[in-house]
Amino acid sequence: MAGEDLCNQPGNSKILRNILRISPTSGLDDKSIGARELKALAMKDSTKVADAGAIPHLVALLSAGTLSVILEDVVGALGFIALENSVNQGKVAAAGAIPPMVALLSASIPANVQETAACALGRIVASNPDNQGMVASAGVIPLLVALLSADTPAHVQVAAANFILNLVVNNPENQEKVASAGAIPPLVALLSASTPPLVQERAAFALGFLLAKHAGNQVKVASAGAIYFLVALLSAGTPAHVQSEAACALANLVAYNPDNQGKAVSAGAIPLLVVLLSASTPAPVKRWAVYALGHLAQDNPGNQGKVASAGVIPPLVALLSASTPADVQQEAAGALASLVAGNLVNQGKQEAASALASLVARNLVNQGKVASAGAIPPLVALLSASTAAHVQYNAAVTLGNIVTNNPDNQCKAVSAGAIPPLVVLLSTSTPADVQLLAACASLGQLAQDNPGNQGKVASAGAIPPLVTLLSASNPADVQQGAAFALASLVARNLVNQGKVASAGAIPPLVALLSASTAAPVQEQAGRTLGELVTNNPDNKVKVAYLVTNNPDNQVKVASADGIPPLVALLSTGALANVKETVVESLKQIATCSPRNRKIMAAADVFTPLVRLMTDSRTTTPVFSTAPLIVEALLSDPRVRLTFASVTPFLPLMAVLQARSLDPVLRGTASV
């Protein structure tokens, strides 16, 4: 019955008829016709051909005895069956197609079959980690490297380069294997001016994936001379499709690599990339040119200045307009962010945003130039709900970078209406964690050291969603961003201190101090709690205002079981500024109530304090504040007894006596 149903489905009778034609008992003519027809049918509906059972019959023909004209159609059919279909990719691999198809790449096979086999194998491994591993293990890589040689026909070189990029994308292990097999020098050689443009394009494309997020391969590709060739391919005489891939590969080559950034600039990359931002340049080329400019400027103050001086800011700002494709907008915003202030970044609207982000990273001069060029209003417009998520992200990052430590730009961004859409992005319905993170960072930068903006951000309703984002169900980077924004909102702001405490921020912040929390999140939570529980206006790192003259908030910290985690941080490898914040917080808490002093003693606060006060590496703020905690604790007779019974206090006494503190402390030596 199942067989009858299969036969009765529309089009299946033709598929089955051609499967019969390629059976072992059929003649060569029938096999040739059947393979050719099945390839054509697979192009139209690969699932139907696979479900009809064609795969094992096609694989059976992958033998050395099959004529090359038939092999080409058989391999082509399998490639189309696997094309963008993960289920069929698995079926083709399970049927045993990979080893005989890999063998078809060897030197003794006709070029047209090699090309088809490389193309089909690329489709079998595309976005499929399991098949990527199986094909690599089948010995394909040395054969591919051989196909990149100068004496290989151009159409085979193109297929081999395409196969390599599908083999290595998102696969660090295969990136390493392909590079180690010697693929980089021949790929770089294919970038030369004597190579046909299509081969240049595919070689650049493959190199871009081979070195993406792989520092070792970045070095190898640069050492092979790729930067010179890639920069040369950016020139006006190069076809647009080649310029596009060259810019993308160059961006990946210089990303987070100061040496390669310097080499690319020395090779003349910046002016050529800036020319590609002109209105007449096709959008794909423009996108990757902006992407490359952003990576050249990222975390590189020298290149930030050079990129800005080359006149990149006005065209980047122009790319933020509503008429620009979304991906270009995104990169433009990101590049601007790199130019003015960098804290978060990493694809035009998309590309323009990304490039601007790089230009402003930690660069006050470029912050001013970008703002003066009119970037802020279009960036704010890109935060709207109708904008693609990845564009919103880069726009938010760029705004954060533009306003960091820049009161003028903070005011301009708020006047342009930045706060409401950023608050909307804090919603739990926001699709991407990166959006949440970018919104948190941008709101924090807008509010930082700006009392007026602190009030406006709070009035826009940012505090409750920021507190929600501290919960354990959120990713660590989102928790960290929310804690940062809250710290900016409460610093030197009594009204916001009360709102944040009332919104329930203290318990989740305390929870983030646990040993299982990622160190950067723990550090930011400690800083934010410092803002919430300490009073030290002379120290910008750990200014803590919420509980100054506010016993109610001090009690909230203690009630949230916050004291033991704070004490535990003194015994860990936490950063010095975290410990400085913790001791300030504990000093405030210790003076609040006898109950708090009892909890601190029970948490054995004396032991880490003794260690810190007798350690030459202890920073001055900790060394100065720790004795004040002891003084507050020992004002309680019951705690004094605990101190005498559990603490190796003689070294501490020497320190305290040397500091000539209160006589009650010096007297404890006789307890």
C-alpha positions in Angstrom: 0.0 0.0 0.0 2.8 2.4 0.9 4.4 1.7 -2.5 1.1 2.3 -4.3 0.7 5.6 -2.4 4.3 6.7 -3.4 3.6 5.8 -7.0 0.3 7.7 -7.0 1.8 11.0 -5.7 2.1 13.6 -8.5 5.5 13.4 -10.2 6.6 10.3 -8.4 6.1 8.0 -11.3 8.7 9.9 -13.3 11.1 9.8 -10.4 10.6 6.0 -9.9 10.9 5.4 -13.7 14.3 7.2 -13.7 15.5 5.3 -10.5 14.8 2.1 -12.5 16.9 3.5 -15.4 20.0 3.7 -13.1 19.7 0.2 -11.8 22.8 -2.1 -12.1 21.0 -4.1 -14.9 20.3 -1.0 -17.1 22.4 -0.1 -20.1 24.7 2.9 -20.3 22.2 4.9 -22.3 19.4 4.3 -19.7 21.8 5.1 -16.8 22.9 8.3 -18.5 19.3 9.4 -19.2 18.2 8.4 -15.6 21.0 10.3 -13.9 20.4 13.4 -16.0 16.7 13.3 -15.3 17.1 12.7 -11.6 19.5 15.7 -11.4 16.8 17.9 -13.2 14.1 16.6 -10.9 16.2 17.2 -7.8 16.7 20.8 -8.8 12.9 21.2 -8.7 12.0 19.2 -5.6 14.9 17.6 -3.7 12.7 16.3 -0.9 10.5 14.4 -3.3 13.5 12.8 -5.0 15.0 11.8 -1.7 11.8 10.4 -0.3 11.3 8.3 -3.4 14.5 6.4 -2.5 16.8 7.8 -5.2 19.8 8.4 -2.9 21.2 4.8 -2.5 20.8 4.1 -6.2 22.7 7.2 -7.1 25.5 6.4 -4.5 25.8 3.0 -6.1 26.9 4.6 -9.3 29.8 6.4 -7.6 32.3 3.8 -8.7 35.5 4.0 -10.8 33.8 2.0 -13.5 31.1 4.6 -14.2 31.6 6.8 -17.2 32.5 10.4 -16.4 29.6 11.8 -18.3 27.2 9.7 -16.0 29.3 10.5 -12.9 28.9 14.2 -13.4 25.1 13.9 -13.5 25.0 11.5 -10.5 27.2 13.7 -8.4 25.2 16.8 -9.5 21.9 15.1 -8.5 23.3 14.3 -5.0 24.4 17.8 -4.7 21.0 19.2 -5.5 19.3 16.7 -3.2 21.5 18.0 -0.3 21.3 21.7 -1.2 20.0 23.7 1.8 18.3 20.7 3.2 19.8 19.3 6.5 17.6 16.2 6.4 18.8 15.3 2.9 22.4 16.1 3.8 22.2 13.5 6.5 20.6 11.0 4.2 23.3 11.4 1.5 26.1 11.0 4.1 24.4 8.0 5.7 24.1 6.3 2.3 27.9 6.3 2.1 28.3 9.0 -0.6 31.1 11.0 1.0 34.2 8.7 0.5 33.6 8.0 -3.2 32.7 11.6 -3.9 36.0 12.7 -2.2 37.8 10.3 -4.4 36.4 12.1 -7.4 38.6 15.1 -6.5 41.8 13.2 -7.3 44.2 14.3 -10.1 43.2 11.3 -12.3 39.6 12.5 -12.6 38.4 14.7 -15.5 38.1 18.4 -14.5 34.4 18.6 -15.1 33.8 15.8 -12.6 36.2 17.3 -10.1 34.3 20.6 -10.3 30.9 19.0 -9.9 32.1 16.8 -7.0 33.6 19.8 -5.2 30.4 21.7 -5.7 28.2 18.8 -4.5 30.4 18.2 -1.4 30.2 21.9 -0.6 26.4 21.6 -0.5 26.6 18.4 1.6 28.7 20.1 4.3 27.1 23.6 4.2 26.0 24.6 7.7 26.3 21.0 8.8 29.0 20.4 11.5 28.6 16.6 11.4 29.1 16.4 7.7 32.0 18.9 7.9 33.8 16.6 10.2 33.0 13.5 8.2 34.3 15.0 4.9 37.4 16.4 6.5 38.1 13.0 8.0 37.7 11.4 4.6 40.9 13.0 3.4 39.4 15.8 1.3 41.6 18.6 2.4 44.9 17.7 0.6 42.9 17.1 -2.5 41.3 20.5 -2.3 44.7 22.2 -1.7 46.0 20.5 -4.9 43.0 21.9 -6.8 44.0 25.4 -6.0 47.3 25.1 -7.9 48.0 27.4 -10.8 47.7 24.7 -13.5 44.1 23.8 -12.4 41.4 25.1 -14.7 39.8 28.3 -13.3 36.3 26.7 -13.0 37.7 24.0 -10.8 39.6 26.5 -8.7 36.3 28.3 -8.1 34.6 25.2 -7.0 37.4 24.2 -4.7 37.5 27.6 -3.1 33.7 27.5 -2.5 34.0 24.1 -1.0 36.7 25.3 1.4 34.6 28.1 2.7 31.7 25.7 3.3 34.1 23.3 5.1 35.5 25.9 7.5 32.6 28.2 8.3 31.9 28.2 12.0 34.3 25.3 12.4 37.6 26.2 14.1 38.9 22.6 13.8 38.6 22.6 10.1 40.0 26.1 9.8 43.1 24.8 11.5 43.2 21.6 9.4 42.8 23.5 6.1 45.5 26.1 7.0 47.9 23.4 8.2 47.5 21.5 4.9 48.9 24.5 3.1 45.8 26.0 1.6 46.6 29.6 2.5 49.5 30.3 0.0 47.7 29.1 -3.1 44.5 30.9 -2.0 46.5 34.1 -1.6 48.2 33.5 -5.0 44.7 33.4 -6.6 44.2 37.0 -5.5 46.8 38.3 -8.0 46.0 40.5 -10.9 46.6 37.7 -13.4 43.8 35.6 -12.0 40.3 35.8 -13.5 37.9 38.0 -11.4 35.6 35.2 -10.4 38.5 33.2 -9.1 39.8 36.2 -7.2 36.3 36.7 -5.7 36.0 33.1 -4.5 39.6 33.0 -3.2 38.9 36.2 -1.1 35.6 34.7 0.1 37.3 31.5 1.2 40.1 33.4 2.9 37.6 35.5 4.8 36.0 32.4 6.3 39.3 30.7 6.9 40.6 33.5 9.1 37.4 34.6 10.7 37.7 34.7 14.5 41.0 32.7 14.2 44.0 34.7 15.3 46.5 32.0 14.2 45.1 32.0 10.6 45.1 35.8 10.6 48.9 35.7 11.1 49.4 33.1 8.5 47.2 34.9 5.9 49.0 38.2 6.5 52.4 36.5 6.3 51.5 35.0 3.0 51.1 38.5 1.6 47.3 38.7 1.4 47.0 42.3 2.7 48.8 43.8 -0.4 46.6 41.8 -2.8 43.3 42.5 -0.9 44.0 46.2 -0.8 44.9 46.2 -4.5 41.5 44.6 -5.2 39.7 47.6 -3.6 40.8 49.9 -6.5 38.5 51.4 -9.0 39.3 49.1 -11.8 38.2 46.0 -9.9 34.8 44.5 -10.6 32.3 45.2 -7.8 31.8 41.6 -6.8 35.5 41.2 -6.2 35.8 44.5 -4.3 33.0 43.3 -2.0 34.7 40.0 -1.0 38.1 41.7 -0.8 36.8 44.2 1.7 35.1 41.5 3.8 38.2 39.4 3.9 40.3 42.4 4.8 37.9 43.2 7.6 38.2 39.7 9.1 42.0 39.9 8.6 42.4 43.0 10.7 39.7 42.4 13.3 41.2 42.6 16.8 44.7 42.4 15.3 46.7 45.6 15.8 49.6 44.3 13.6 47.4 43.6 10.7 45.5 46.8 11.2 48.8 48.7 10.9 49.9 46.7 7.8 46.5 47.4 6.0 46.8 51.1 6.7 50.4 51.2 5.5 49.2 49.4 2.3 46.8 52.2 1.6 43.5 50.6 2.6 41.8 53.6 4.2 41.5 56.0 1.2 40.4 53.2 -1.1 37.7 52.1 1.3 36.5 55.6 1.8 36.1 56.0 -1.9 33.8 53.0 -1.9 31.3 54.8 0.3 30.3 57.1 -2.5 26.7 57.2 -3.6 27.5 55.4 -6.9 29.0 52.3 -5.2 26.7 49.2 -5.2 25.2 48.5 -1.8 27.0 45.2 -1.2 30.4 46.8 -1.8 29.5 49.7 0.4 28.4 47.4 3.2 31.7 45.5 3.3 33.8 48.7 2.8 32.2 50.2 5.9 32.6 46.8 7.8 36.3 46.9 7.0 36.7 50.6 8.1 35.0 49.7 11.4 37.5 46.9 12.0 40.5 49.0 11.1 39.4 51.6 13.7 38.3 49.2 16.4 40.3 49.6 19.6 43.0 51.4 17.7 43.3 55.2 18.5 45.9 55.8 15.8 43.7 54.3 13.1 40.6 56.1 14.5 42.3 59.4 13.7 43.5 58.3 10.3 40.0 57.0 9.3 38.3 60.1 10.5 40.9 62.4 8.8 40.2 60.5 5.5 36.7 62.0 5.5 34.8 59.0 6.5 32.4 60.5 9.0 30.0 62.4 6.6 29.4 59.5 4.3 28.9 57.1 7.3 26.3 59.5 8.8 24.6 59.7 5.4 24.4 55.9 5.3 22.2 56.0 8.4 19.3 57.5 6.5 16.0 55.7 6.0 16.8 55.1 2.3 19.8 53.0 3.0 19.5 49.2 3.2 19.3 47.9 6.7 22.5 45.9 6.7 24.5 48.9 5.5 22.9 51.1 8.3 23.9 48.6 10.9 27.6 48.6 9.9 27.7 52.4 9.6 26.4 52.7 13.1 28.9 50.2 14.3 31.8 51.9 12.6 30.8 55.2 14.2 30.7 53.5 17.6 34.3 52.3 17.1 35.3 55.8 16.1 34.1 57.4 19.3 34.0 55.2 22.4 34.3 51.5 22.6 32.8 49.3 25.1 30.6 46.7 23.5 30.9 46.4 19.7 31.2 44.1 17.2 27.4 44.0 10.3 24.6 49.1 4.9 22.5 50.8 7.7 24.1 47.9 9.7 27.6 48.4 8.4 27.5 52.2 8.7 26.4 51.9 12.3 29.2 49.4 13.1 31.9 51.6 11.4 30.8 54.7 13.2 30.9 52.8 16.5 34.6 51.9 15.9 35.5 55.5 15.0 34.2 57.0 18.2 35.5 54.4 20.7 37.3 56.2 23.5 38.0 59.1 21.2 36.6 62.5 22.3 37.7 64.2 19.1 35.8 61.8 16.9 32.8 61.9 19.2 32.6 65.6 18.5 33.1 65.2 14.8 30.4 62.5 14.5 27.9 64.5 16.5 28.7 67.7 14.5 28.1 65.7 11.3 24.5 65.1 12.4 24.8 61.4 13.4 22.7 61.5 16.5 19.2 62.1 15.1 19.4 59.3 12.5 20.9 56.9 15.1 17.9 57.7 17.4 15.6 57.0 14.5 17.1 53.6 14.0 16.1 52.6 17.6 12.4 52.5 16.6 10.4 49.3 16.7 10.1 49.2 12.9 13.9 48.8 12.6 15.6 45.4 12.2 17.0 44.1 15.4 20.6 44.0 14.4 20.4 47.6 13.2 18.9 48.7 16.5 21.7 47.0 18.3 24.5 48.8 16.5 22.6 52.1 16.7 22.3 51.7 20.5 26.0 50.8 20.8 27.0 53.8 18.7 24.9 56.2 20.7 26.4 54.8 23.9 29.9 55.4 22.5 29.1 58.9 21.3 27.9 60.1 24.7 30.4 58.4 26.9 32.1 61.0 29.2 30.7 63.7 26.8 28.0 65.9 28.5 27.3 67.9 25.3 26.6 64.7 23.3 24.5 63.3 26.2 22.3 66.3 26.0 22.1 66.1 22.2 21.0 62.5 22.3 18.4 63.1 24.9 17.1 66.1 23.0 16.9 63.9 19.9 14.6 61.6 21.8 17.0 58.7 22.6 15.7 57.7 26.0 12.1 56.4 25.3 13.1 53.9 22.5 16.1 52.7 24.5 13.7 52.0 27.4 11.4 50.1 25.1 14.4 47.9 24.1 14.6 46.8 27.8 11.3 44.9 27.3 11.4 41.1 27.8 9.9 40.9 24.3 13.1 42.3 22.8 14.3 39.5 20.6 18.0 39.6 21.0 20.2 39.7 24.1 22.5 42.0 22.3 19.8 44.6 22.0 19.2 44.4 25.8 22.9 44.8 26.4 23.2 47.7 24.1 20.2 49.5 25.6 21.5 49.0 29.1 24.9 50.3 28.2 23.5 53.3 26.3 21.2 54.3 29.1 24.0 53.9 31.6 26.3 56.1 29.5 23.5 58.7 29.0 22.9 58.9 32.8 26.5 58.7 33.9 27.6 61.9 35.8 24.5 63.7 34.5 21.8 64.4 37.1 19.4 65.8 34.6 19.6 62.6 32.4 19.4 60.4 35.5 16.0 61.9 36.3 14.8 61.6 32.7 15.9 58.0 32.3 14.2 57.1 35.6 11.0 59.0 34.6 10.9 57.1 31.3 10.4 53.9 33.3 13.8 52.4 32.9 14.3 51.3 36.5 11.8 48.3 36.8 12.9 46.6 33.6 16.6 47.1 34.5 16.0 45.4 37.9 14.2 42.6 36.1 17.2 42.1 33.9 19.4 41.3 36.9 17.6 38.0 37.4 19.4 34.7 37.1 17.4 33.7 34.0 19.2 36.4 32.0 22.6 36.0 30.2 25.6 37.2 32.2 26.3 40.1 29.8 22.8 41.4 30.1 23.0 41.2 33.9 26.3 43.1 33.8 24.8 45.8 31.5 21.7 46.2 33.7 23.9 46.6 36.9 26.0 49.2 35.1 23.0 51.2 34.1 21.6 51.1 37.6 24.9 52.2 39.1 24.9 55.2 36.8 21.3 56.1 37.7 21.8 56.1 41.5 25.2 57.8 41.8 24.8 61.0 43.7 21.0 60.9 43.2 19.0 60.4 46.3 15.7 60.2 44.4 16.9 57.4 42.2 18.5 55.6 45.1 15.1 55.3 46.7 13.4 54.2 43.4 16.0 51.5 42.7 15.8 50.1 46.2 12.0 50.2 46.1 12.1 48.3 42.8 13.7 45.4 44.5 17.3 45.7 43.1 19.1 44.7 46.3 18.3 41.0 46.4 19.3 40.2 42.8 22.4 42.3 43.1 23.4 40.3 46.3 22.7 37.1 44.4 25.1 38.1 41.7 27.9 38.2 44.3 28.0 34.4 44.6 31.0 32.5 43.6 29.1 30.9 40.7 28.6 34.3 39.0 31.0 35.2 36.1 33.7 37.5 37.4 32.8 40.6 35.3 29.2 40.4 36.4 30.3 39.9 40.0 32.5 42.9 39.7 29.8 45.1 38.4 27.3 43.9 40.9 29.8 44.7 43.6 30.2 48.2 42.2 26.5 48.7 42.0 26.0 47.6 45.5 28.7 50.0 46.5 26.7 52.7 44.9 23.7 51.5 46.9 25.4 51.1 50.3 28.5 53.2 50.6 29.3 56.9 51.0 32.7 57.9 49.7 32.4 61.0 47.5 36.2 61.2 47.0 36.4 57.8 45.2 34.6 57.8 41.8 35.0 54.0 41.4 33.1 53.2 44.6 31.0 56.2 45.4 28.1 54.8 47.3 25.1 57.0 48.1 22.0 55.1 48.6 22.4 54.2 52.3 24.2 57.4 53.3 21.9 58.6 56.1 19.5 56.0 55.0 19.3 53.2 57.6 16.2 51.7 55.8 18.3 50.8 52.7 21.1 49.5 54.9 18.7 47.2 56.6 17.5 46.0 53.2 21.0 44.9 52.3 21.2 42.9 55.5 17.7 41.5 55.1 18.6 40.3 51.7 21.3 38.1 53.1 23.8 40.4 51.5 26.4 40.4 54.2 28.0 36.9 53.8 28.5 37.2 50.1 30.2 40.6 50.6 32.5 39.1 53.2 33.2 36.2 51.0 34.4 38.5 48.2 37.2 39.7 50.5 38.6 36.2 50.5 38.5 35.6 46.7 40.7 36.8 43.9 38.3 39.7 43.2 39.8 42.7 41.6 41.2 45.5 43.9 38.4 48.0 43.0 35.8 45.4 43.9 37.4 44.8 47.3 37.6 48.6 47.8 33.8 48.8 47.1 33.1 45.8 49.5 35.0 47.3 52.4 33.2 50.6 52.0 29.9 48.8 51.9 30.7 46.8 55.0 31.8 49.9 56.8 28.4 51.5 56.2 26.6 48.3 57.1 28.6 47.8 60.3 27.6 51.2 61.6 24.0 50.6 60.9 22.9 48.2 63.7 24.0 45.6 66.3 22.3 42.9 64.2 24.5 43.7 61.2 27.7 43.6 63.3 26.7 40.2 64.7 26.0 38.8 61.2 29.4 40.1 60.0 31.2 38.5 63.0 29.4 35.2 62.3 30.6 35.4 58.6 34.1 35.6 60.0 34.8 39.0 58.6 37.9 39.4 60.8 40.0 36.7 59.1 40.0 38.3 55.6 40.4 41.8 57.2 43.5 40.6 59.0 44.9 39.1 55.8 44.2 42.3 53.9 45.7 44.5 56.5 49.0 42.5 56.7 49.4 42.0 53.0 51.7 44.5 51.3 49.7 44.2 48.0 46.6 45.6 49.6 45.5 48.9 48.1 45.5 52.1 50.2 41.7 52.5 50.2 41.3 49.0 51.6 44.1 49.4 54.1 42.6 52.6 55.3 39.0 51.4 55.6 39.5 47.9 57.0 40.5 49.2 60.5 37.4 51.4 60.6 35.3 48.3 60.1 37.1 46.6 63.0 36.5 49.7 65.1 32.8 49.7 64.4 32.6 45.9 65.1 34.5 46.1 68.3 32.3 48.8 69.7 30.0 45.8 70.5 31.2 43.8 73.5 29.8 40.5 72.2 31.5 40.9 68.9 34.7 41.8 70.8 34.6 38.3 72.5 34.1 36.6 69.1 37.1 38.6 67.7 39.3 37.4 70.6 38.3 33.8 70.3 38.5 33.2 66.5 41.0 35.7 65.1 44.8 35.7 64.9 44.7 39.3 66.0 48.2 40.0 67.1 49.4 41.1 63.7 46.3 43.2 63.4 46.9 44.8 66.7 50.3 46.0 65.5 48.8 47.6 62.5 46.0 49.3 64.6 48.4 50.5 67.3 50.7 51.9 64.6 47.7 53.9 63.2 46.9 55.2 66.7 43.2 54.4 66.4 40.6 54.5 69.1 41.9 53.3 72.5 39.2 50.6 72.5 41.0 48.9 69.7 44.4 49.0 71.3 42.8 47.7 74.5 41.6 44.5 72.8 45.1 43.1 72.9 44.4 42.4 76.6 41.0 40.8 76.0 
